[in-house]
Amino acid sequence: MELNTGLACRRLDFRWPGKQAEAPPVLESVEAQFSPGTVNLVTGATGSGKSTLLHLLAGLLRPTAGEIWADGQPVSRWPSRHRDAWRQQTGIVFQHLALIPDLTVAENLVLPLIPRQIVWSRIQARIHRQLAVAGLSDLADTPASALSGGQRQRVAMARGLVVRPRFLLADEPTAFQDDDHALQIGEMMAAAAHDGAVVVVCSHDPRLRSSHRVDRRFLLDSASLVETPDSLAAP
């Protein structure tokens, strides 16, 4: 497997700590390569391990065995402080969104930019542009707690993209969206890939499964990840 670019799983195993040894693994011997410039969709039944896979790719969990590689570096081997620094290249859209409810929409987008030591004028410019792309400009000063579920989800996507990530990891990013906004989120992920990002999205949404913006499709089932034929045949 070529590990010099993109994001890769290499013989990846995961079991939850403290679980009985005879319990089936969440992931077992997973091999996958997610290349820059592509949108990769992972589907699977509820409880199949999709969110766990994203947390492993983001360095938020450590594998039980095997490794995660990013651009030729075995990031899952690194100590926490090094993984934290590497994660500045990563935009994460959590399934439960993880917005700060008492902060405004714009303030939620400021948070991931603080560690990057960007001057304030550029932070403001990035936030203004990303909110415009997401159709959220008129909500910039609205507390996150006052938003609908769909609006909060788009804020979470905007927050993941405002850092201009090398790796974008999104968990069920269209779950609360109508068709128009689901299409908009697909376009946002495709634009990130066009700019060279590695995009990995986990979703049940049939609109994403049939989207022409998805380059490769994978199925997570029985602790194994396999690429599905429809992505191999896609133009």
Secondary structure in CASP SS format (residue, H / E / C, confidence):
PFRMAT SS
TARGET T0000
AUTHOR 0000-0000-0000
METHOD secondary structure of the structure
MODEL  1
M C 1.00
E C 1.00
L C 1.00
N C 1.00
T C 1.00
G C 1.00
L E 1.00
A E 1.00
C E 1.00
R E 1.00
R E 1.00
L E 1.00
D E 1.00
F E 1.00
R C 1.00
W C 1.00
P C 1.00
G C 1.00
K C 1.00
Q C 1.00
A C 1.00
E C 1.00
A C 1.00
P C 1.00
P C 1.00
V C 1.00
L E 1.00
E E 1.00
S E 1.00
V E 1.00
E E 1.00
A E 1.00
Q E 1.00
F E 1.00
S C 1.00
P C 1.00
G C 1.00
T E 1.00
V E 1.00
N E 1.00
L E 1.00
V E 1.00
T E 1.00
G C 1.00
A C 1.00
T C 1.00
G C 1.00
S C 1.00
G C 1.00
K H 1.00
S H 1.00
T H 1.00
L H 1.00
L H 1.00
H H 1.00
L H 1.00
L H 1.00
A C 1.00
G C 1.00
L C 1.00
L C 1.00
R C 1.00
P C 1.00
T C 1.00
A E 1.00
G E 1.00
E E 1.00
I E 1.00
W E 1.00
A E 1.00
D C 1.00
G C 1.00
Q E 1.00
P C 1.00
V H 1.00
S H 1.00
R H 1.00
W C 1.00
P C 1.00
S H 1.00
R H 1.00
H H 1.00
R H 1.00
D H 1.00
A H 1.00
W H 1.00
R H 1.00
Q H 1.00
Q H 1.00
T E 1.00
G E 1.00
I E 1.00
V E 1.00
F C 1.00
Q C 1.00
H C 1.00
L C 1.00
A C 1.00
L C 1.00
I C 1.00
P C 1.00
D C 1.00
L C 1.00
T E 1.00
V H 1.00
A H 1.00
E H 1.00
N H 1.00
L H 1.00
V H 1.00
L H 1.00
P H 1.00
L H 1.00
I H 1.00
P H 1.00
R H 1.00
Q C 1.00
I C 1.00
V C 1.00
W H 1.00
S H 1.00
R H 1.00
I H 1.00
Q H 1.00
A H 1.00
R H 1.00
I H 1.00
H H 1.00
R H 1.00
Q H 1.00
L H 1.00
A H 1.00
V H 1.00
A C 1.00
G C 1.00
L C 1.00
S H 1.00
D H 1.00
L H 1.00
A C 1.00
D C 1.00
T C 1.00
P E 1.00
A H 1.00
S H 1.00
A H 1.00
L C 1.00
S C 1.00
G H 1.00
G H 1.00
Q H 1.00
R H 1.00
Q H 1.00
R H 1.00
V H 1.00
A H 1.00
M H 1.00
A H 1.00
R H 1.00
G H 1.00
L H 1.00
V H 1.00
V C 1.00
R C 1.00
P C 1.00
R C 1.00
F E 1.00
L E 1.00
L E 1.00
A E 1.00
D E 1.00
E C 1.00
P C 1.00
T C 1.00
A C 1.00
F C 1.00
Q C 1.00
D C 1.00
D H 1.00
D H 1.00
H H 1.00
A H 1.00
L H 1.00
Q H 1.00
I H 1.00
G H 1.00
E H 1.00
M H 1.00
M H 1.00
A H 1.00
A H 1.00
A H 1.00
A H 1.00
H H 1.00
D C 1.00
G C 1.00
A C 1.00
V E 1.00
V E 1.00
V E 1.00
V E 1.00
C E 1.00
S C 1.00
H C 1.00
D C 1.00
P H 1.00
R H 1.00
L H 1.00
R H 1.00
S C 1.00
S C 1.00
H C 1.00
R C 1.00
V C 1.00
D C 1.00
R E 1.00
R E 1.00
F E 1.00
L E 1.00
L E 1.00
D E 1.00
S C 1.00
A C 1.00
S E 1.00
L E 1.00
V E 1.00
E E 1.00
T C 1.00
P H 1.00
D H 1.00
S H 1.00
L H 1.00
A C 1.00
A C 1.00
P C 1.00
END
